[in-house]
Amino acid sequence: MKLQKLFLGFMLLGLFAACTNQDDLVSNVPENAEESNSFLAVNISSPTTTRASFEDGLDAEHAINNGIFFFFNPDGSSASEAQTPALTWEKNDASNITKTSNAVLVFDSSEGKTLPSSMIVILNPSLEVTALTTPSLQDLKDAVETSYLGEKLVEGEDQAPSGFMMSNSVYMSSTGLEMMPTPIGIADIFDKQEDAMKSPVDVYVERLAVKIVTTYAETMSNTGTETTVGSATVKITPEVVGWQIVNTNPKSKLLKDLSDVSNPFTGWNDATNYRSYWAKSYVPKATESYGSLNYNDIDLESEDIAYCLENTTSTSTKLIVTAVLKDASGVAQDIMKFAGKLYYKEGIQKLLASTSGLYTRTGESSTEYTYATIPFGDITFEAGSEQYSVVATLADNYVTKLYNSAGVEVSLPDARAKLNSYGNILYWNGGMTYYYVDIIHRAEIPAVIRNHVYKLNVTSIVGLGTPVPYPEVVIVPKVPVDEESYIAAQINILPWEIVTQNIQLGN
């Protein structure tokens, strides 16, 4: 079979694959045609649901610049070469429709030619998808993407993102069958274009992207913590710097994968609306890394937007909020925590100098030697065994001779080891700290699913958070073992289903 030409039309927001009953259907194509064309009308549209559960989003999120159609035989093999027609769209004001138009596919139905039994539509495809001219259905199931954006083919120019990639929605039918390619029944094919347009086949699509919007509640509780630092009583308040998402999945399956999915929560599948609210996401290989950021990279403001790819792995995607700990006068607090107590940096240095058993000495002979504890300012710090910690040490080029309490010289490596032996010291360098929380999908399950928008509303920040000794080091979110800081939030989700989460940060 050869696909001769193709016109397209479409509408989007919710986005999924509808089915056509092919039982007992009668062909609308004349028999024994030696040379003829057959017509299939296609309408790409969102499902019928209430507007309260959805949102159109930004223009860029539903812009359609190009698309590609793939056609399959009943066994999943390719039925014809893929086509990439020009697309035009009209705004639709229906309660849950963003844009709409119609497509007419024209097939060669001359004698001996067979027609496709199903199709997959990819909108704003990537270069990799566009290169798949005759893929099997399994090829598309195996395809993975590194971005939720497609790539625009412009000859002689750099390839630039061209909109949010979308693919057929995947869900389970009422009879338990996985619905992925849109079925094409015999009765959907007509010998006249005008007849085909009266009875179009519906195709539903969904974005690969996950959308995250974070806001800080106007009534956000951020009253600070009154605590003792050294010998002083200080009220320390975290001043929010920014937010971002971390532990993002580096890749996404092109088509939603429902294999081995078994009722993760009530209502996860919605056959009536041609969609599902769960998926088996791509699992990164050992050589691949989840997306992460350092402190300096986390700078989104309230109501800003972040996007990522679907992630239902055990390494869950998280919201991270950075802050600077300040006193009542607005001065950043350069503080450390050792043995359960808070100190300013100088206080820790003095404490360790006085207890380290390391001494300097002056004098020309043993009868004239005078010993003194190591100058506290000579004690420096280096990265500890935990990302949020440091350990005490001496500079690599430290030249002052040191002695123990018996007057025996201590080598620099031994002196460094002695200071290291005090163990991890929590260090809020310049007051830098962060708070994090799992993004919850539904039923308290940490996950983010394609074509959902998660609206996170930070309602409170409590405690000192997780220390940041080195702002240039990529953060792996973790709460210190002796800290109980947390984030509290409320999440709302949309396809663009909305999930809302109220978030509290602290202890």
Summary of the structure (lengths in Angstrom):
residues: 507
radius of gyration: 31.1
end to end distance: 65.6
largest distance: 119.9
contacts: 1724
relative contact order: 0.14
helix: 11%
strand: 40%
